[in-house]
Amino acid sequence: MRILVVEDDGAVRRVASYMLAALGHEVVTASNGLEGVGIFRSDPQRIDVVVTDLRMPVMDGYEAIRCIRDVSPNARIVSMSGCSPEGRPSGTVFLPKPFTLEMVRDCVDRASRARPCAPTMAA
């Protein structure tokens, strides 16, 4: 799968990318929501899953998810945060930070199998 990772913290972005690549995925990265939306808009059919932080400068993950869903209502999205899963965007799989390889694998697998825009429960 081709996965877009949107995360403003460079260390977290690198770790998530490394883990996803180790799981056999092709990874594209963005350092904020605005950049991530631009990448997604450029070729939405090439992105299988979006993994996005919810709290970022420039454009937060909530707004980025709204913009991505404007382009592709059926986009499969993993929302990640160091905060509680309450208030996470509907229809996203929640990945809490800090995360392990197993957590990343489970969330991406669940997002890729999820019915489009169907809310999923947190792990």
N, C-alpha and C positions, 0 to 999 in steps of 0.2 A: 504494500500500500504506500501511497504518497501522503505524507503527513506534514501539515503546516503547524509549526510551533511558534506561538506568539508570546513572548516573555521579555520584560524589560531588564531583568537581572541577568547579566551575561553569564554568570556561573550556573544559574538554574537552567538557562537556555541551553548551555553546552551539555550539562548533565542529562537533561531530557532528550536532547538530540542524540547523544551517545547511546543512551539506553534504547531509544527507538531504532537506531541504526543496528545495534547489537541484536535486536529482535528481527532484523531483516527488512526494515522499512526504509524507504527513501525519505529523507527529511529536508524540508525547506524551512528557513527561520525568518522571523521578523522581530524587531526590538520594541515595537509598540503596536497598538491596535490599528492605527492609521496605515502603517506599513503593511500589516497583515491583511487588512481589507484590500489594499492595492494589489497585493500578490494574489489573493483569492479572486478578485475581479478580473485579473488579467487572463485567467484560464480556470474557471471553477470546475470544469470536468476533470481536471488533472489532480485535484485535491480530494482525497478520500475521507480524511478526518482532519478537523482543526482542533488543536490543543492550545487553549488560550488562558493566560492568567486573567484574573478579573480586575485586579487593581494595578493600573499602569498610568504613567503620565502620557500626555499627548492625546490619546484616545483609550479609555479603559475597555476592559473586556466585554462589559455589558453593551456598550455602544457598538463595539466591533461585531459582536454576535448579531445585533439588530441589523447592521449593514450587510453582513454575510447572508443572513436570512432574507434580506431584500433581494439579493442576487439569486440565492438558491434556498427556497424555503425548506428543502429536504436535507440541508447540510447536516452532517454528523459532527457533533461538537463535544469535546471534553473541556469543561471549565475547571480551572485549578486555582486554589487559593490557600493561604495559610490561615484563613478565617473559617468560620463555621459554614456548613453547606446550606444553612437557611438563607434564603434570598438568592440562591443561584438561579440562573436563567432556566426557565422551563424547557424541557426537552434536551437538556444536556446531562452528560454523565459527569459526576463530581470527582475530582482527583485532589485529595488533601495534600498540602505540603507540610513537612517533607514527605517525599514518596520513595518507594523502593521500585526495583525493576519489576517485581511481581505486580505491584499496584498499577504501574504504567501499562503492563501487558493486559491486565484485567480490564482497565478502563477503556483502552483503545479497542480491545476485542468487543466489549459491550457496546461501545459507540458504533462500531462498524456493523454490528448485527441489529442495532436498534431500528425499530420502525421510524421512519422520518418524523421528526418533531414530536415523538411520543416521549413524555417525561419518563425518566428512569430513576431508580432509587440509588442513593449513595452507597458505597461499599461499607 
